[in-house]
């Protein structure tokens, strides 16, 4: 619709007026708009080292074209570079190219007939002439890469493009001080949970997180117990936290505690009669379809199914089949995709599977004896329920066909595993499955993510995650198309997020592009000075005399500390403990009248005493004998009588024998 002439004239006048007024002020007046960082620069900052090298090489080769490109992965850039090189009129052959030069772009059948030099690979064998003519007339897709030293790298890129592994860029969610042993991403891909050996759980929100990648909440489910597993409910409104304690906890989406399952009585021998686990938990998962059902496994040798509406008792107790009676821990557990089967890895190396049906019990439907030579750390069902993957401490990954359980379909070795939470997962389309590896003491290889083809059962690719830390948990989110891998050691831990800006959605792309909010003038507040009457010297408290009191207590004279008994011979007018603390004891010991009882046999002492008395009696006269008998019989009353009275009567000779000798 054409503009009205009057309105157009009015707008022009207003623009002239604004320009005239604006010219009176300096250029720096007003709010200045700062240039925003492009997405390409943001993603280049998070690009992995190998991808960054490829991007740098492509940028040096053709800077102008790359500036106009959006932020893409290294594999996509290499593919576009091959197209550009094929369209260049005069390609420069490299010195390292082996074989004939590349053909000119486009179908030129006449020039091939005129030139004597053979261009391109030799013609195919006869038998399909019409198809060859059709292919020469219309070439679909980019031309084949040249044969040379870079052919191996090109094959890797083609393999990467085939499986579309998002791994060109990487961010790390940090915050833990030890290795991250548990990982859970909700179904929408907006929130990430990470649990660690530092006893904490951190919650990350991609929608509310900026490029600083900080968690919005930190939890400590059970003090002093490692976090071993985390699992979201099917509706993503609650999550399960499994620690090294015997009680699992349920939290809501914001990290508030909803309940804690009860602990069983450890003195009851039959595990089916206990209301809960009696030993530390090893694993736990939410039912994939039902939001009220939870499965847990424990070191007490049982699996239990819980109802989240009743925290006081479990619904079902499953006791695995054992070769000999006892309590062997169940190291891991898993649901199938539909929630109709339960798999458990037992400490004796067996894998046992139960099918949930009416009247089912603890007897397993599938029993794989001695599947691994060490503890099993993870089990994973395929979507069709016919394939089972198992991971173990013995450094192997095995693929099982549940229809033929006599032997595994494939065994992958040389996968070191030092953590009981090392898991294994499928890709969203189940073309691949991946697992992490641990760092060994004398090895120079860091933590890796190993990708395997589920149909060919062969290794596809190994991706280095950390040069010095082990990879424990991993996940490939179907909606985000991003790969999560937890790593760490005894001093640090984090969650690596691998993504590709061209194929990934939301998640890391949202928070990386969001710059942190800059502080404004309103954020700064001057510290308030509070004046109160107690600030005056008159109202001040007396200085602390704690140090003075401690000094006085250390001084034995000022503190009036009693003198301790002397050990050893006495000195300074004091009698030592070895010679007796009383003067009478000292004199009697010196005269041989008192001896220590522990130094002689009591029977021998009594005999010697009798012999001494007999000899003294024979030597005494009659009067002396009477005096001795009197003294011996008088001793009890002498003890009770006043000392001064006895001494005066004895010395004056007025002592009445009848007062002391009633006979």
Buried (B, 14 or more C-beta within 10 A) or exposed (E): EEEEEEEEEEEEEEEEEEEEEEEEEEEEEEEEEEEEEEBBEBBBEBBBEBBBEBBEEBBEEBEEEBEEBEBBBBBBBBBBBBEEBBEEEEBEEEEEBEEBEBBBBEBBEEEBEEEEEEEBEEEEEEEEEEEEEEEBEEEEEBBBBBBBEBEEEBEEBEBBBEBBBBBBBBBBBBBBBBBBBBBBBBBBBBBBBBBBBBBBBBBBBBEEBBBEBBBEBEBEBBEEBBBBBBBBBBEBEBBBBBBBBBBBBBBEBEBEEEBBBBBBEEEEEEBEEBBBBBBBBBBBBBBBEBBBBBBBBBBBBBBBBBBBEEBEBBEBBBBBEBEEEEBBBBBBBBBBBEBBBBBBBBBBBBBBBBEBEEEEEBEBEBBBEEBBEBBBBBBBBBEEBEBBBBBBBBBBBBBBBBEEBEEBEBEBEEBBBBBBBBBBBBBEEEBBBBBBBBBEEEEEEBBBBBBBBBEEEEEBBEBBBBEEBBBBBBBBBEBBBBBBBBBBBEEBBBBBBBBBBBBBBBBBBBBBBBEEEEEEEEEEEEEEEEEEEEEEEEEEEEEEEEEEEEEEEEEEEEEEEEEEEBEEEBEEEEBBEEBBBEEEBBEBBEEEEBEEEEEEEEEEEEEEEEEEEEEEEEEEEEEEBEEBEEEEBBEEEEEEBEEEEBEEBEEEEEBEEEEBEEE
